[in-house]
Amino acid sequence: MTFNENLINIIINLLNNKRKGIKLIKYIEKMESKSLVNNIIALFILKSIIIIISYYPNKRIFIYNFIKSIYKSKLKAKYELFKNINTIDLLKYENTILDDYYMDKLIFKTFNFIYNSYQINKKLPIILLNEIILNVSKIKTDDTLLKIQLYLLYLNKSNHFTIKNFKNNDEQLYLKIMEFCGTTTRLVNNYISIK
């Protein structure tokens, strides 16, 4: 997908840098052309960037650097993350349950978690988001709202771990988040199976 000129101009103006604005767009287009993300996810990422920079203009350089680092990353978790993200039917969610309240929560909570974990280690957001999304996908229910609420719970708790407890130990943070998500997913599935 080639983004229209208005969208490109909005990104350039928000980043306050024509070169970086065009590069950011190119990174997202290349992720799509390499089939890392589908066109709906690519557009959602771009919309989310616009929303976040509108609220947090001082985070524009971080956002550019994060998109650049995720594009250039060779981590196996990156490919798994994109594979998991591409299974999400955003159009279905947008048309059924994702009202403004949940959409804002999803965008801002995910951003806060990415930002905080990136401060510890630039690879952590990719690895940890993959773990969170993977655990949400393992929940044995068709109740999409429940899955969204659990995703937000996983983000909140993981962000809490990131901020409070494990500032300088990314390995311990990973293990703590993995343990929390895995245990919670098992408990939810056990509860669902006995209902």
Steps between C-alpha positions, in 0.01 A plus 500: 500500500625845419373750752329809365671838494288645783602223737865543406475876561338444841785268604765745371337788689460300820861383492604853408758349267438422132781244466398305811131521408563350157732234647243401761238457227751296295574269795130424539454456124800264489362297791181462300676420172703230680169360633593568861173690541189510286368830365238536774763459774736740317227764489412435867868549598509828311174622657629403845822694438297808406287470815798446731709785359197728518481433875872458568693720253816459709496125417528547121871414486440191713220386266720549195788310665270218611346451155850507350630246753205265455541516123874428519476238776607146415336350810300183449244648743438784250376257236290313756356829627397611153358156424286522816396860429394413146254242635307778676196605301512873573210583268276253681606639837458862390150431373386303803668576832782748465328820600706812573554394861662166414681635196664774707593252772651257247705769328624688808558201729693321225704814433581551869614141530713524185656825619581375850640164394705665220677708766633179656597322178409590141410137420267455797182657355505255209569196717254592776216612273534173315470312831192700603319461166592131484347440843183691410466286186517185717187598694231250405205728442330676212418793731703773332429756770641264763816456291538878467451545874758229573744658255461829688545318833820335371627838378420675829667236714799468265541878497486496879781241505695711251473824696523376858700187536744418226658822379842352435432131441332427167536122537324499838230730359441264206467200732262685734273613215511157336407335832217748568350469151533122490349448846212740434423338164490154664272626779262668253489187282437280805216728607350504148517119472307443827229759425 
